[in-house]
């Protein structure tokens, strides 16, 4: 029977692109395909080079265009492995099966949106080349090509495995049996512990702040949401802000990763939500005992089982331009691919007796963007929650949300988590797993030789091996919920969440200073309820105060000891000498005058504003104090019964504090920094042809306002890990949405590397929140309004 294409109704492929202040696109269309065309077009217009390089990455062709030994220019969730390593991974894992699984899992409308995105991207590329657009330096590069929907599905897979496989790309593609047994080296433990401490990517501090205040804070007049991802300022995972509308079907605004055509953090007329990186582990390891003399077979029950070998080939361009093909064999087990951690710690490498397999719970999770697609259309907070529980597809983040005409606020780490309860871990533990737990107690390491030691599949598991939704932490309150990247345990100070599996992140553990400050901010609102409009305005100020909580809590006491003498005899502190057992005081003693620095710190008001004098000195001082264990540093240790006020008090001797301050002064002097230098003189972004001073700092200092991932000279650029998209949202009683937003790095991919598009960057630096034009009337009256229709 012949198959005929259905003709599109008149105007169904047209998309209206409206731009408002700071270049934010508001896309309006009559169909999902047309809306996707608009998203693909505007994202390519603002970030063509970032997108094009990403599509080359996900296709597995970096070695051909950029050299096998090169690395991506920008940070991302998959780090910066060698190009050849990335190519082998994407070729081996983001294959046709992944594309088919996405297409089968998605509703037709979402697939139409994706097809449209590819068409819109291609349209911009063709127009730009035809018109000789000079804004994008990569425009005519050979690696910039037209795309298809397949490229978008591969891009989605990158986000899908960001907290699992993508954390270990070199360790997976380079896995091979060792020629001889390896021995554990305790000195390697710190390197592996550090790697495992990163939940996403290779940079510390990736995460977010999210805070929702309910009716108890707003005089029972609804809720207010604050969301603030600390995320990449450049590269393929950078956030892009947009507003998507299909009249009668969809009206949602917010941000998504580049290459994604649905809103991932944002709001519609009925709900608003944000995310923070979860503390839960999304992967697990399996301890394989190899069959005698057989490196590629592992014991299973009474017998053994072969690994599955898959050859993957990658094109590499030789120095003379010729094509060379490199082939590598990737090994799979029933649990997942073999991962060789021997380069970090020999005990966890692939030896003649042992190997490790890694299982990523999200490798089979094709519900992620379906979940976001449905959320974009949610009609109430209850609808939003029901979608989250039904799909359980959120891959590696917590969720905080509010709804219209609803006094409640929602926190949940409801998503996709390995079903590895503590009882299973106790029953299926191994000696190697116990050793691994000293480095990382969260990751389940189970005995791969026992068939009944795989993750459990039970009633309520949305996919094999996933934890049932009713065992995942969530909270509905009318006062507040918050998460600042610590575990679910203290999402509200009055109602700790306890009794959950260890794999979910742990309980009754010390909180970060950033988390403590976030709860302090929330408590101020609960104690003095005000009208929601007033709450929103107060939040505008308080979340960008750039308060340095380590200084608020400890500066006064630290200075009592550090500033007892005007001059300090600074002893050389050499970690190398100490490791060799030599006296730390060996070498010349230097006299350091600390009195002027003490005056600077006493006068400083404990904020990291751009014009503040003192933050640079305090950061260098606190960094040295922070190197010492909590047991040596604090008078009062952490108590789970007083988590927001402990640990407290400085326990260190005066001498230790004096050495830390004098060392900080000298360290700054080496960089040419005086103790009274303003923060913005060193912490700035190059945008629009000038240096724009910034505020905030790294989260370890207790900054709620995060500006981290700094270059060696202190400036902030595309590799920053910092405040990215900020939103404040409330719903008024007349049916309107009141939203304030900031996009710290701007829409344009060059805005934070000296290029154009500096207006939103300067807005963020000025703390000048943008009143987001959400209604049609507000869009059209916006001072930056422009309009174009893509037919």
N, C-alpha and C positions, 0 to 999 in steps of 0.2 A: 504494500500500500504506500503510495507516494506521501512524502512529508513536505508540507508547505510552511514557510516562515510566516509568522503572523506580522502583518504590517503594523508599525508603531503608530499610534494615534497622533494627529497633528500636534506639534509642539511638545511631544513627550520627550524628545531628545534635546530640547533646548534647556540650558541652565543659565540662570541669572547670577552673575558674580557682582556683589556689592562689596566695596572696600570701605572701611571706616577708619577712624583715628588709629595710628600705629600700623596701618596696613592690614588690619584683621579682615579676613574674607568672610562674608555672609553669603552662603550659597543657597539658592532657591530653585527647585525643579519640580516637575510633575511626575517623575519616575525615579526609581532607584538607579537605573543605568545612567540617566542624565545627571543625577546628583553625584554619582561616582566620577563622571567625567569632569565635573567642576572641581572635586577634591584633587584628582590627579593633576589637573591643569594648574591650580594655584600652588600646590606643593612643588611642582616642577619649576614654576615661575620663581619661587622664593628659595629653592634648595636643590636645584638640578644636579650639581656636582656631588653633593652628599648622597643623594638618592642613586645616581648613576653608579657611583663607586660601590654602594651597598648592593645593588643588583648584580654587579660583577662578583662580589664576595659570595652572595648566596648561590650564584650559579657555579661557583668553584673554578673561576678563571683568573684569579689574582696573579698566579705565577706567570701566565701568558702576557699579561699587560704590565705588571709592576715588578716582576722578578721573583723567583722562588724564595730568595733570602730576605726580601723586603718585608715590611710589616705595615698594617694600616696606619694612616697618618693620625687617626683620631681614636680615642678610647670609646669603648662600647661595652655592652653586657658580655660579649665574648672576649674581652680583653684585647691584647695585641700580639697574638701568636704570629709565627712566620707565615707568609703567604701560602707556602706549600702545605703547611699543616692545616690551614683553613680550607684550602682547596680539597684536600683529601676528606676532611670532615663533611663539608657540604655536599660533595659528590657522593659520599658514602651514606649520608643520613637524610638529607633533604631531597629524596628521590621521588619517582613517579607515584609510589604508594602513598607518600605524604600528601601530595597534591590531590590524589583521588579521595583520600580520607577526608580532607577538608571539604571538597566539593559535596561529598555524601553527607557530611555532618551539618553543613550550613543550610539554612532556609534559602529558597530560590532568590529571595530579594537580596540577601547578603552576597550571594554569588554575582547577581546583577550589578551590585554596587562595586564589586571588585573588577568585573569586566569593564565597567565604565571608567574606573580609575585608570586602568591601563590605556584606554582610548584617550582620556584627557591628558595623561602624561605625554603620549605620543603626539597629540595635537600641538601641545606647547613646543615640544622639541622640533617638530617640522616648521612651525611658525618662526621660532627663534633662529633656526638655520636659514630659513628663507629671507628673513629680515636682517640678518647679520647682527643679531643682538650681541652686544659687547659686555653685558653685565656678568656673564658666566665664562670664566677662563677655560672651562673644560668643554665648551659647546661642541667643538669639532674634533675632540679627542677620539681616537679609535675605540675606546672602551665605553663611549656614550652611545647607546643604541636604543631602538624602540623596544618596548617590553610587552609582555602578555600577562594574563591573569596568573600564569604559573609563577612569575616573578613575585607577585604579591603573596601567594601562598607560601613560597619559600621564605619570604620576609617574615610572615607570621610564625613560621616554624622557629625562626631565630628567637623571637620573643617567648615562644612556647617552652623552649629548653634552656632558657637563660639561667635558671637556678639549679640546673642539673648538668646535662652533658656539656653545655657551653662553658661551664666552669673548668672543664678538664680536656679541652680539645687536644693540646699537645700530648697529654698523658694517654689519650685514647688512640690517636693515629700513630703514635710512636711506640706503642706497646709491643714488646717482643721478649721472648724468654732470655734470661741472663745466661751467660756462658758458664758461670759458676755461682754457687750459693752466696748470698750477700749477708752481711752482718749488720745488726742495728747500730747506728751511731747516734748517741744521745744528742750530739751537737747539731744534728739535722732537725731535731724535733721542733725547734722554734720556727724554722722556715715553713714546715708543713702546717703547724698550728696557725701561723699567720695567714696562709692561703685559705685554710678552712674557715677562718674567722670572717672571710668575705662572703656575704650571702649572694651578692651579684657582682660580676665584674672583678677587676683587680685593684680597685681603689677603695681605701677605707672611707667611711662616711656616706656612702650611697644610701639613701633612705628618704625620710620625709617627716613632716609634722602634719598631723590631722587632729582637729578639735571640733567637736559639735556641742553647742550649748542648747539645752532644752528649755521647756516651759518654766522650770524653776529659776532660770536666769533671765527670762524675758517677760516676767509677770503674766505667765500663761498665755502668751501671744505668739506661739509658734517657736521655731528653732532657728539657730544661726550656725552656719558651717564655715570653718576655715580649713583650707587645704593648701599644702605647700611642699610638693616634692623637691627633694634635694637631688638633682639629676644632672645629666651631661649637658653642657652648653654647646657641644658640637658633635659631629659624627652621626651615624645612622640612627641612633636611638634618641636623638634630640626631640623635644616636644614641639608640636606645631599647633597653633591656636586657630580655631575655625568655628563657624556657626552653620549648622546644616538644617535645611527645612524642606519638607514635602508637605504642602498644606493638607491638613486633615490627618496626616500620618506621623509626622516627625517634626520636632522643633527642639533641637538640642545644641548646646554650645559647650566648648571646653577645648581640651587638647588630646592629641594622639601622637604616638611615635610617627616619625616620617615613614611613609609607605603604608600607613594604616588608614582606611577610609571610614572608621567609626570613632566616636568620642570615647576616650578611655578614662578621663577625669573631667567632670563637668556638671552640667545641670540642664534640666528641661523645665517645663511649666509646673511640674509636680514634685520632682525630687532633685536633690543635689548630693554629690558624693565625691570622695577623694580616697586616695590609697597611700599606704606606707609599706615599705619593704618588710615582709614578715620574718620573724625569727625561726619559723618552722623549717625543718629540712625537707627538701623536695626530692631528695635522692637517698639511696642507701647502697651499702656495699655488701658483697657476698664473698666470704672466705672460701676459696676453692682449694681443695687438696688434690694435687695432680696425680694421675695414675703413674705408677712406677716407670720412670724412664720415658714417659710420654708427655711432652710439653703441651700438647694440644688436646689432651683428654683429661677430664676431671672426674673424681669419684662421685657417684650418686647412688645412694642406697647400697645395695649389695654388689653393684657393678660400677661401670663408669660410662661416661657420655662424651662424644666428641664435640669440640667447639666447631662452630660453623665459620668457614673461611670465605671472605668475599674480596675479590680483587677490585681495586679502584684505580683508575688511570687518570692522570692529570697532564695536560699540555703545558710544557715549559718552553719559553723562548730562550734559545741559546744566545751567546754573545754576538754571534754572526747573524742573528735573526732567524735562524732555522728552527724548525719545530722538533722538540724532543718530547718523548712520552716517558713519564715516570709512573711506575705501578707499585702499589703497596697493598699488602693483604691486611684487612681488618678482621679481627676475630670476635665472634659473638658467642654468647652462652644463652641458656634458657632464661637467664636473669637480665642480660643486657651485654654490652660490649666489655671486653677486658680493658681495665684501666691500670696503667703501670705508674705507681707513685714512687718508684724507686729513686727517681731523680731528686725527690724531696726528702725521702727517708728510706734507706735500704730495706728496712723491715717490711715495707709495704710494696716492694717491687715484685716483678714476675720472675720467680726463681725456679729451680729445678723441682721444688716441692710444692710451691704455693703460687697462687695468682689471685687477683681480686677482680670481680666483675662489678659494674656499676649499673644500677637500675634507676631510671629517671621516671618518676610518677607521671610527669607531663609528656613523656614521649608519645603516649597514646591519647593525649588530651586534646581533642579537636573541638572542644566546646568553648574555648576561651573567647573568641571573638563573636561567637553566637551569643554568649552571655552579655557582652557589651552591646551588641546589636539590640537585644531585647531590653536591656537597661535604658538605652537611649530613648525607648518608647514607653517606659514605665509610667503608670498612672497614679501611683501613690507609694508611700513608704512600704506599706504591706505588700504591694505588688512587687516592688524592688526586692524585698526580702525573699518573697516566694520564688522569684527568678533565681536569686543567688543560691537558695537551698535546692531548687530543682536541678540546676545545671551543675553546681559544685565545680565550676570550671575555672575559677580565678586561680592563676597558676602559682604566684609567689608573693602576694601582697595581702595586707589587711585592708578592710573596708570600713569607712566611717560615712554615715549618710543621714539625711534629714528629709522630711516630706512636708508638703503643703498642708496647712490646717492640722498639724500634728505636733503635740508637745513632746513627743518622744525623740530620742536620738539613738542611732544604731551603730554598734561596733561588732565586727565579725572577722575572724580568721577562718571563714567558711570557703573552702575551695578544694584544691586537689592536694592531698597529703598521703604519704605512704601509710598503709594500715599495718604498722609495726608497733603494736602496743607493748608496754613494758614486760608483760608476761611472756610474749613471744621472744623478746630479746633475752630474757633470763633463761628461757628454755633452749634457745638456739645460739647462745653466745659461744665464743671461742677464745683461746688465749690471745690470738692476734687481735680479735675484737676488743678485748680488755686493754691491750696496749694502745689501740687506736683511741679508746675512750679517754685516755689520759691527755690526748691532744684535742679531741672533739667529742664530748659526751652526747651530743645530739644525734649524730649520724648513726643509724642502726647498722651494725656489722653482724651479719647472720651466717650460720654454717651452711655453705652451699652444697655440702655433701649429703644433706638430709632433705628429701623431697618435701617434707612437711614444714620446712623452715622458710618458705617463701612468704611474702606478704599475704595477709589474709584477705579473702573475698567473702563478704558477709551481706546479709540483708541491709540495704541502705548504701552499699558501695555503688557509686555511679559508673565505675569501670573496675575491671579486675585489679585487686591489690590496693584500691583506694579506701581511705578511712571513711566509714559511714558519717553522714552529715550530722547525726545526733551526737557524735562524739567530738565535734569541733566547737571551739569556744565562740560564744557570741553574747551580746549584752544589749538590752533595751532599757534605757533610763530616761528620766525626765529632768535630771540635773545636767550631767555632762558625760561624754565619753571622749577618750583621747588615746592616741598612740604616737610615740616618737621613736619607733624601731626597737624598743625593748619588747619582750614577749607579751602575749595576751594577758599575762597574770594581773597587771595593774592597769587596766583600761579605765577604771574608775576607782578612786582611792577608798570609797566606802564599800565596794563590793569586789574584792579580789576573786579572780576566776581560778579555781584550784581543782586538782584531781584528774588532770588531763595527761595524755601520754607524753613522755619525754621528747619524742621527735617533734612535738609542736613548739618547743622553744624553752621549756623550763619554767619553774616557779620559785618564788621566794628568793630571788637573786637580786644583788645590788642593781639599782637603776642608774642609767647615765645621768649626768648633770643636766643634759638637755631634756630628758624625760621629767626630772624633778621640777625644772623650771616650767615646763608645759602644764603640769598639774597645778603648780602655784598660780599660773595665769588663770586657769579654769576656776580655781577656788576663789579668786578675787571676784569673779562674776556671780558665782553662786551665793556668795555672802552679801551681795548688794544687787538684787535683781532690778533691771531697768527695761524700758521699752526696747523692742528688738532693733529699731533704727539706731538707738543710742548704743546698744551693745555692739552693733556692727561698726559704728564710728570709733568706739573705744578699742575694738580689736584691730582696726586699721593702724592705730598707733602702737599698741602693745606688742603685736607680733613682729614689728619691725624696729623695736627699741634697741636691738642689738646689745642687750644686756649680757655681760660676761659673768655667768653664774658662779664660776669658780672664784672670781674676785669678790662677788657679793658675799659668798659664804666664808671665804678663807683669807682675803687680803689683809684685813686688819691684824689678825693674829700672826700671819706670816711675816708681816713687816716688823712686828715687835721683836722677833728674833733676828731677821735678816738685816735690820737696820740698827742693831744695838751699837755697832761700831761704825765710824765714818769711813774707815779704811779696812779692807779685808785682805789677809794674806791668802791668795788663791793658790791652792796646790794643784798640780797637774792631775787630771782624772783620765787615766788611760785604760779603756776596757781591755786592750790587748795586754798591757802589763799586768792588770789584775788577773786575767785569765791564766797568765804564766806564773802566778803566785808571787809576783814582785810587789813591793809596797806601792800603794797608790800615790804616795807622797813623793816618789822618786822624781828627781829633776828640779828645775829651778822654781822657786816660789815667787810669784808676782804680786806686787802690791796694787790693789784695785780700789780706787776711791768710789764708794757707793753712795755717799751722802746726796749728790745731785739726783741720782736715780730714785732714791727714797722719797725725795721731795716731789718728783714727778708722779710717783705712784700714789702718794698720799693725796695729792691734788686731783687726781683722776677720778671721775665719777662712775667708774666701772662699766662703761658702755663702749661698744666698738663702733662708734660713728666715724665717718671718714675724717672729720676734723679733730677727733679726740687724740690727746697726747698721753700715752701710757699703755695702750693696748699691745703695741709691738714688744715693749719691755716685759709686760706681764706674761704674754704668751711664751716668751723665751724663758722666763723664770718658772712658770707653772709647768712647762714641758719637762724641766729638770726635776721638779718635785714629783711629777706624775710618773717618772721612771721607777720610783720606789714602790714596793708592794704596799697595798692598803694597810696591812698589819703594822707596818713601820711608819706609815704616814699619818694615820688618824688616831685621835685619842679614844673616840667612841666608834667601835666597829659597826658594820651594817647590821641592822635588826629587821627582820621581815615584819615585825609588829610596828615599826616606825620607818617605813621605807622612804618617805619623803623628807626625812630629817637626818638620816644616817647613811653613810658614816659622817662624822662631824668632828671638829676640833683638830688642830695641827699637833701632832705628837713629836715631830722631828726636833732635834736639838738646834740650838741657836747656830752652832757651827755648820750644821748641814744646810740650814737655810741661807746662811751667809755665803757659803760656797756656791750654792745654786744661783743666788743673785749676782755675785761677782762673775760667775761663769756666763750668765746671760748677758751681762754688760759687755764682756769681751767678745762673745759670739756675735752680738749686734755690731760691734766696732769693726770686726773683720769684714762685715757686709757694708760698712760705711754708714751705719744707722746710729744715730744718737738716741739716748734714752727718751728725749722729748719730741721725737719726730712724730708727725701726725700719721695715723693709720693710712689715710688716703694717698699719702705720698708714695707708699709702697704697694698698696692694695688698690689696684685700678684696672680698668679694662680699656683697651684701645678700640675706639668705635667712632665712626664718622670723622676720622682724621685727627682725633685728639684723645688725650688720656682722661677717662671719666673716673674720678675717685669713687670707691665703694666702701661699704660698711660690712660688718659681720666677720666671722672667722670659722675655724674648724670646730666641729661639734665636741671634740675632746676637751676643749676649753670651757664648755658649758654654754656656747652660743646657741640660742634658739634660731637665730638668723644666720644661716650657714653660708659661708663663702670659702670654699676649700678647693683642693686640687690645684694649688698655685704653682706657677712657674718658678724657676730658681730665683729670679729677681723679684718675685712677689706679685707680679701682675697676673690678672685673671684673664683667661682666654678660652678657646674652644675646648680645652681639656679640663676645664673647671668641673668640680662637683659641688654644686651650690644651689641656692634657691633658684628655681627655674620658673614654673608656672604657679602663681599664687592666686587663689580665689577666695572671696568672702561672699556668701550667698544667704539671702533670706527671702521669704515669700510674704507679700503684703496681703491684707484682707480683701483687696479689690481684685485679686487674681493676677497681680503683676509679679515679676521677678526683679528683685533688687540685687545686682551683682557688682562687685568690684574685682578687677583683675589686674595682674601685672605679669608680663612675660619678660623675665630678667635678661635673657639673651636675644630677644627680638625674633621676628619672623625670618629675616634674611639670614642665610647661612654665613654671610661675611660680616654680620653686624658686630661680632665680638672678636674679629681679627683685623680690625682697622678699616673695614669696608663700610658700605652704605647700610641704611636701615637702622640708624642709631637712635631714632626717636623713642622706641620702647625701652631701650637700654638706659637712656638718659632719664626716662620716667621712673624706672626702677631705682636708679641712683638717687633721684630726688624724693623717693617715697611718695610719689604723686599718684595714688591709686586711680585707675581708669574706671569711670562709671560705664559699665558695659551696656551698649545699646542692643537690647534683646528684642524689643517690640518693633514692628514694622515702622511705626511712627518715629521711634528713636533712631532707628537705622537711617532713615531718610533725612532726618534733621541733623545728623552728626556733622561736625565741622569738616571731617575728612572724607565725606561721602563721595564715592564715584561708582559708576555702574557700567557693566558690560554684559552683553548676552552672547553666549556661545550657541550658535544655531547648529 
